[in-house]
Amino acid sequence: MGHQDPSSSSPSQSHPSSSTDSPSSIVKTYHRLLTEDPELTMPVAAIEALILLLSEVSAETVYETLDLVKTQSDYLKSQIPNAISLSAGTDLFQRYLLSSLNPRNTSGTFESVRQHLVNNGRLFASRAKAGRDRIAMYGRHIVPEGSVVMTHGGSRVVGALLSKVAEESASGEIVSFRVIYVMNDARSSESKAVVASLRAKGVPVATIPEGAVGYAMGKVDLVMVGAEGVVENGGIISRLGTYQIGLLAKAAEKPFYVAAESHKFVRLYPLDQFDLGFDQEVINFTTNSGSEPDKTPTKGSEKHDYFSTAALSHAKPAVDAVDYTPPGCVTALITESGVLTPGAVSEELINVWW
């Protein structure tokens, strides 16, 4: 079908071996896009990386294009430890390609359709950011005056939503709602940045450790979190700690809302926490206590032993770990299409894929 010989292929060809060695590899492009635009989500970064790939590689047929995108998508997902959010973007783009390149759906030539995809690559990012604004518009009515909102995870969508509420509810210099932010030790800098951003907008924010969620729940009127992925049954995959917040909110009969873009809807149906498709090493059984040696440390040696890599090697911080919150804990999902019940997610996925 016109494939080039692997030895003479361009750096961005669909062969994983060449992709890993190339400066313009799909993985490096993906990470570069995320670094250059902090507002970019993982699914959209994956889509943009694939579009850039199409602009660099010459594919002469529909088959070659689809095969290239699928091969590179699979390779990209294999190189990212948690590829759930990313896979939502790659799967959506492949579906979009199938529809766009179908001769029955277009009157143009293959090359004209291909160029249209390449030239409109940034459209995905702009639509994603516009979707974030629409979510804020839909969700602003969910936060009543004088309410206390609990959140965590540093979600951009939740941040935009709360900022919108702050703008509309401010009376003089006083914002009419408050936030309890659950701090994450593994991502302390991110947590502090989110808290500082909210306070800069006049939102009173209290910070609590993850162990104080149950204690603080009695003061909470609603919980608002983001998601890395929304699965087929309406449950969500989000930052580690979201599930326990959902359980405590349900026990206290407090509404639990999820703000997420529809491009994070992923074709996945996990049965439990350990059915996500990858091992996070959150639970690591060991007989090594990592304790100090029995001997009394000499002066100046205590600090050295305390920070010893060998002594603390078993304590691996789960910086990027996620958990699964089942639909039974979710009150509603706020998307750019409106407010959905968890049961409506499968219908949305059907509309996208079939």
Disulfide bonds with the S-S distance in Angstrom:
none
